[in-house]
Structures are given as C-alpha cells and as structure tokens.
Amino acid sequence: MCAQELVLKQRTQILHALCSSGSAEYLEQVLDILLAQGELMWEDYQNIQVTGRELYTKARQLLDLVYTKGVDTCKLFLATLKQVLPEEQGLGLSFSGCLLNSNGKDEHKSISAQTLLTGRPILVSELQDCIDDAIKALVTSGHFTSADCNEVQLPVYTPSQQARRLLDHVRSKGESAVNVLLQYIQQKQEFGLPQNQGKKTLPQEFVRYQKKLSSSLSAQSCFLSTYGGTSHMPLDDIYTEGQLELAHDCVDFHGPLGLEDTVGMVGTMNEEADTVLVSGEAGSGKSTLLQRLHLLWARGAALQDFLLLFPFSCRGLNSEHRELSVQELLFQHCCWPDREQEEIFQFIQDHPHLILFTFDGLDELKQSFSDEHRLCCPTQRAPIHILIFNLIQGSLMKGVRKLVTSRPEVLGPVLKKYLRKEVLLKGFSPSGINCFVRKHHNDPIVAAKVLASLQTNTALLGLCHSPVLCWIVSQCHKELLGCGEGSPQTITDVYLMILQHFLQHQSSTTIRSGWLQEHQETVRHLGQLAFDGIGATCYIFSGTDLETCGVTEKDICLGFLIQSKGMSSAHSKHYEFLHVTLQCFFAALYIVLSNNINRSVIQKLFELKDMREIGKRRICFTACLPSSEKQELVLEGETTAADTPNWHITATFVSGLLSRRHQSLWIPCCQSAVLEKRSSQLRRCLSKGMQKHFKSIPQPVEGEKKSMHAMPGFVWLVKCIYEMQESRIAKEAMSKLEVDHLKLTYCNIGPVECTALAYVLQHLRSPVGLQLDNNSVGDVGVEQLLPCLHICNSLYLRNNNISDEGIRKLIAKGVQCENFRKIALFNNRLTDACTQHFCHLLKTKQDFLSLRLGNNNITAQGAKQLADGLKVNHSLQFLGLWGNKIGDTGAEALAKALESSKTLVWLSLVGNGVGSVGACALANIIKNSTSLEELWLTENCITRPGVECLIQALEHNTRVKSIWLRNNDLSLEEVEEMTRLEPRLIF
C-alpha cells in the first residue's frame, strides 16, 4: 500500500495520536520538520497555524494538505510521525518503512532567513531553554520591542512554543535580526553550558506517574464541569476570564492579575505561608477557574514550575468518612500510581516546592476551619477535615503550594493568618460578558441580539457580571428575546426563566400560563431534596436520597441534576444540582410551595438563628453521612461553614418568589391564604431585620455627623427588599433611617448590589453621604446607582475599577441633582478623557464643593481641561489630584485657574512630577488666596528655587496653615534651613 493510501486509511488514528494528549507539541514538531525539508511552504504553515483555531482542526488541515501534495510528501510525513511520536502514541500505526532524510541538519550555520526554515527543528531545540537570553540579545540590538517580547513570552505558551514564536517573529524582521539570533546560538554552542546541565533527572517511575496524572487531569478538565456540564461544552470553547484582583494593596503591582499570577509571587504578603486563597461570591467562576488551571497544567501550557498537581473537591471530600493519611488522600482521591507508590510519595516529600494542591469550595466542607487539632506526620491517619486544615495551615507538607477557593463570608481571621495571599474573583467585566455570550452562541446574529437586549436592560446587564447568571441568560435567549417589556429585573426573575426554560425543553406542548402547575410535583420533590440538603450541608445525593424525596428518573431528565463525576460508578450513581445557587433556588421554591414547612422556617431564615433546628427534622443523606453519624446530626444539629451563605441565598430567593408580582404563579399550586401568611411573615422579618441595624447606629460625637457603618448583612436585607420589587416596603424601611453618612466599605458590592441599593436608598427622606470605597462597583454599577444620586450629597467610590465611561454617565446625571456636591474617585481607571466631564460639572454646578481624583492616570492635558472648569467655578473647596502625572505644565494650568479662587481650602498634588517651575506657579495661589489652608506637594521633584518661591508667597499670606514638602529634591541642609525660615513648611 502506497504512503498516500496509508495516510488516508489511518487518518483517524493519526489525528488521535497527534491531538489526544491535548498538547500541540507533536503537531508543531511535525510542522517544524516538514518546513525544514521543504515539503511545506511558509504560506502553508501560516494557513495551518491560525491563532485561536482548535488543535484537531489544524491537524485535519495538515492531513488534507499532505494528501494533496502526493506520494513523496506522504512518505516524508509518515517518516516524520515515526520520529516525533513516542512509542506508545504510535502503536497501531503503519509507517511502511518510511525513513526521514536527515540532509540539511547543519544548515542552520549558514546565515540566511531560509535557515530559520531548514534548521527549524534544531533551532527550536537550541532555543527553548534560553528564550530570555535570546530575546535580550534581540532587544539590545534594537530588533525587538517590548511588544515583540510580550507576544513571544505569553504565559500560555510552552518553552518550545515560545521558541517557535521567536523564530517566526525574527523571520518577519529581516536578515539583520536573523544574523543576531544565529550569532547568539553559535556563541551559546561554543561557550555555553550543555543544554541540560543543572537539571535534575527525574526517576523514570515518577515520570510515568506524572504522565498518568496529567492525562487524567486533562480528561477530567477538557469539558466544562460546572453549570454547563449537561451540554458537554469544551472548556476551550467557552472559558472566559473573570476579573482577578489582589485583596490587599500591593505597592509593586497595579492592574489585573493573570491566571498564573494566582499562585505566582505577585502580591505575596506572607512568604512563610503556602496557601493562596481565591475568594468570590457563589457563581463568580471559582470552580471553572481551577478547572482551567488544571487543564493548562495537564497540557504543559501553564504552572510548569510544578511537577505534580493534585486537585480536590471539598464537596466530594465531605463523603469520605474514613481516616486517611496524606499519601492515601493523594493516591486514592486523585491518581493511583501503578507501582513504586512509596518512592513517588518520598519524592513528593523531598521536593514540596514542586507540588501544587488545589481545594475547590472550602466553604462547602462540613466543618468550619479550625487550627486546634495539629498534625505533622504525613503518614498518620486522621479525619479528612483535619487533614485539609493542617495542609492549609502548613503543619502538614510544608512547602507544597495550596490553592483554595471559597466564598468570602465564611472565612474568619483564624484561616486568614495562614494565607500567603488572597485573590478576589469578581466575575465578568463588560468585555467578559460580551466575550462569553459570543462564545456561547455559534450564531453571531443571535449573540448580537442577546447583547443588544442586555444593553437596553441595565439591571439584567448588572446581573450578568456573575458568570452563572450570564450562562442562564445566554441559555434562555429565546425566552429573553421574546419577553418584551417583561424582561427580567431580579435574580429571582432570572432563575424562574431557567426553570421555565428547562421545563419547556422537556414538554411536548407549549407551556403557557399554567406551566408551573403541570410540573408542581417535580418542583416539590426537587425542592425537598435541595432544602434538606442545605440543612444537612449536603450537595451530593445518592439514589436513596432521591428516592426518599420522591425524585424520579423523569425528574432527573429535566436537567437540574447532573451526575457527580467524582463519586458515580456503574453500580452507584450520585447526583448534584447544576450549581449551588440552583439548589438554593429549589429550596426556596419548597419553602414557598410546601404544605409541610414549619411556619417558623421563614423567621429563622431571616434571624439567622439555628437553622440547625430545621436540619434536626430533616432526613440525613446517605451520600454524606454514614449511619453512625446520622444520629449525631439529628441529635446535635451540627453547624457547618456553608450553612449561613446558602441560607442567605435561599432567603433572597424566598423574598423574590413571595413578591406580589409572582403570586399568580403559585395560586394554582398553593392555597392563597397560606401564601398571604408567608408573604406577611416575610415583610415582618425584613422590617424587623432593618430595625435591628438601625438600632445599632451609635449616637454621633458632638460636632460630627451621624454615621451608620453598614455590614454585609444590611446589604443582604436590601437585596431581599429589591427582589420583592415593592416600593412600599422600601419606603417603609428607609423612613426610619436617619443618618447623615452611610458607610458601605469592603462589602463586596458589585453591579447587582448597586441596583438593589439604588432601589431602596432612593426613598431616603434626607440627603446622605454614600461611601462605597473598596468594592467592585465598576462602570455598570455606577449606572445602577444613578436612580439614588439625587439623595446623595456626597459619593465616595475609591478603588472600584471605574473608567471614563462610568464617569460620563455619572456626571450627566449628577449635574441634574441639586444635592450632589462631593465626589471621591481615588484609585480607579480614569484618564484625561474623564476631565472634560468634570469640567462640565464645575461649570454647571456652582455649589460643588469637593473633587478628589487621586491615583488615576491624569496628565497635564487632563489638568488643562480641569482648569477650564475651575476658572469659572466659584464654590470648590477641596481638590485632590495626588498620584497622577500632571507635571509642571499641569500645575501651571491649575495655578492660573485657581489664583483668584476665594473658596479653595485644600489642594493636593502629591506625587505628580511637579518641579520648581510648577511650585513657583502654585505660589501665586498662596499670594492671592484668602481661603487656602493646606497645600500638599509631597513626593515631587521640587528644588530650592521652587521652595524659595513658596516662602516668598507665604510672607503675604497668614491664613495658610501648612505646605507639605516631604520627599522632594532637597538636601538635609536645605531642609533645615528652609524649616528655620518658614515653620509652616513641613518636610
């Protein structure tokens, strides 16, 4: 059989051999050799290696091309495969005695661009261990820019892929760049170290285990395993990055984090600790983020500093009732070594810095974190939660990096003291929503319609920052596009939409107004399962659990439950809800519809008292507890880490479901008198909860404003009120709130919370200062706050990821609001583009008092724009521009605009690159001002002449109290001299 026929006949096997590992390395090695042998033209290579194209698609295109080029090319292709593929990968393939011609292997020594093709395989091998040095040589010679470097060194590329990208870039730069690179390689060969010197040779059995583990992880991670798990959606096709931020300020790093930064050095607070925490709200994408990291590691595309990666699900570990050692935990729950278990585990102990553990969903573990039970010996057996806690705190396997995910509200200070750093996952950005929707819909027309619908409903757009809600909206696009004015406004609306979508999908007839009544028994059965599960901190259910709650095979087929991968087998199937929020939603449905619910349940939900008591009367799940522990839970009502947040979510859904706007859905399924009682009870609970917060407000110190520092529990109650969509309840709640300042800092407030806050706070009787510093408001959240802007006399939005677009919308509304007089936007993403809007604000509102724009990206151009507004404004008292880049030119523009101001009290230009020219210009403000008290010029580059100008100006002004000049370009002698001359100068 000729080579061409062999390629055609073995097409499926060849594709599998090239692509099944998930790595592109084999395919790229084949392409390298075919280029070197001249069988592929450079244009052929570019047509195959299209960025973003799937691996299998590239391989198919190569096979098509090889086949069309004829017998000789097919012979060479088969010979190349034989050389490239490991023996086990090539099993079953016939190569028909094809041999690779090795002519030209030394041609890389000739100096020409063609050499990069003919010598490509050897060049890739030479370069992959010295990419940094090769790039440095090209940068030094002026052939590479920083942009070129970044494109070559993308973290998703393996070293060999980086080498290929480098060769491609150099080829495009011309002969001169080629000469530099080849000269560098020649010097490296002549004077450099042998290629693998210094690298530790790994034991053969360890390498086999490493391959087995990565193969297993690749198979587990290649399809989306969370809420999209029923549709077998490839993770590569749907994964969209969420917003990652450090939970604390980091002097050395600003900007968004990448995936690998989660376990990298960036933001490290405690170098002695090994545990990194990724925290985020339910549905923010924590599990999917870990799954993506697992897949990239398995493919060799990320986290390559770690030789082994062991993934754990805390939800699954809840079902482990045996006492285990660390070795048993690793090998029995992740990947079993075929042989030499002791030697492999010893290698892990000897090289802890090369190992990574991931624990998904620490908040779902049955036990709350504790450091009371210490364990140091990795071979000693202990209950699973004690093993996990000791791994996290470093008592066990010190040096192994641990990456843990959890919801933020269940973590206390005891755990946080063992953290290396904390990273916040804040859901999708606006561009992330756009990207996800387009990936979810193959039809670009449908995707465009869904996105257009979101733009017309900003409340729904705000909800879509949560990936799980974005998935629901994308999944239910037909319902969304056909709902007209009834478009979803609340989280409850969105989940009702997915409920209707799944029921509609399984129904043979079109579902109309009575769609819930037809399926009410199914909803009750799933609701009881969900409710009882939360009561017992159970998220994985056995067949017996389903049977106890009356859940049938038909109910399972609806799609709300999926098989739990880690626990199901041919003999025993286990199930879990698509997402924990969906379990909470069904639990809420059960509370609303069930005739068996104790009347005290709603009260306990909102008082957050012993929800354990509910658990006492519920079934105990066989998937989670052995029979001996069932009685303990029933008798003791065991508390868990996950209880409170899940009951919080359930209560939010109960609020939405019991609103008057949804009562028509329940009346056919539940007695109206019962519904009315539950609704009345809910309203009383919300009112009582709000009153509890209001009573805790301390009396103000004499001379200060009355202030309420709200806690996350207050925000939760506000969200519950918003879910009801009854303005009367919001008015009643706010009628009793009498404060001058409402502080909601560090409360995890995003666009969803902003929508609820605006809905409720707009009913305040008197204007307040609203402080939302250090949250995740963003541009969409700013837009959601606009309905309550009229009641805000000041708005503090420091560190909220707001851009110029958010400011444009805020100012357009703010100029219409009589009470709006102060704004603080420190540490956002503002540029010169925002200053035209503030200029308009200053010109329009002649009662505006305070503008603080510190630590943004405003330059001299932006300062000039602001100056245009300041010239005609006769009210501004406080202007803060610290940490920008206005320089002398910007300072001069501001000085000219403010030199005749009779209202300015405080001006800060700290850290703005202002020199003596700017200082002399600012001296004119001091000479002429009758109101200025403080001028801050710390951390600039002012020299003696600039300070002398300020001293001369102070001679004419006794009102100024201080001018701050620390960290400028002055000697110690000059500082001492200037201080003696003018004590109001503070150095």
Buried (B, 14 or more C-beta within 10 A) or exposed (E): EEBBEBBBEBBEBBBBBBBBBBBBBBBBBBBBBBBBBEBBEBEBBEBBBEEEEEBBEBBBBBBEBBBEBEEEBBBBBBBBBBBBBEEEBBEEBBBBEBEBEEEBEEBBEEEEBBBBBBBBBBBBBBBBBBBEEBBBBBBEBEBBEEEBBEBBBEBEBBBBBBBBBBBBBBBEBEEEBBBBBBEBBBEBEEEBEEBEEEEEEBBEBBEBBBEBBBBBBBEBBBBBBBBBBBEEBEBBEBBBBBBBBBBEEBEEEEEEBBBBBBBBEBBBBEEEBBBBBBBBBBBBBBBBBBBBBBBBBBBBBBBEEBBBBBBBBBBBBBBBEEEBBBBBBBBEBBBEBEEBBEBBBBBBBEBEEBBBBBBBBBBBBBBBBEBEEEBEEBEBBBBBBBBBBBBBBBBBBEEBBBBBBBBBBBBEEBBBEBBBBBBBBBBBBBEBBBBBBBBBBEEEEBBEBBBEBBEEBBBBBBBBBBBBBBBBBBBBBEBBBEBEEEBBBBBBBBBBBBBBBBBBEEBEEEBEEEBBEBBBEBBBBBBBBBBBBBBBBBBBBBBEBBEBBBBEEEBBEBBBBBBBBBBBEEEEBBBBBBBBBBBBBBBBBBBBBBEEBEEEBBBBBBBBEEBBBBBBEBBBBBBBBEEEBBEEBBEEBBBBBBBBBBBBBBBBBBBBBBBEBBBEBBEEBBEEEBBEEBBEBBBEBBBEBBEEBBEEBEEEEEEEEBBBBBEBBBBBBBBBBBBBBBEEBBBBBBEEBBBBBBBBBBBBBBBBBBBBBBBBBBBBEEBBBBBBBBBBBBBBBBBBBBBBBBBBBBBBBBBBBBBBBBBBBBBEBBBEBEBBBBBBBBBBBBBBBBBBBBBBBBBBBEEBBBBBBBBBBBBBBBBBBBBBBBBEBEBBBBBBBBBBBBBBBBBBBBBBBBBEBEBBBBBBBBBBBBBBBBBBBBBBBBBBBEEBBBBBBBBBBBBBEBBBBBBBBBEEBEEBEEBBBBBBBBEEEBBEEBBEEBEBBBB
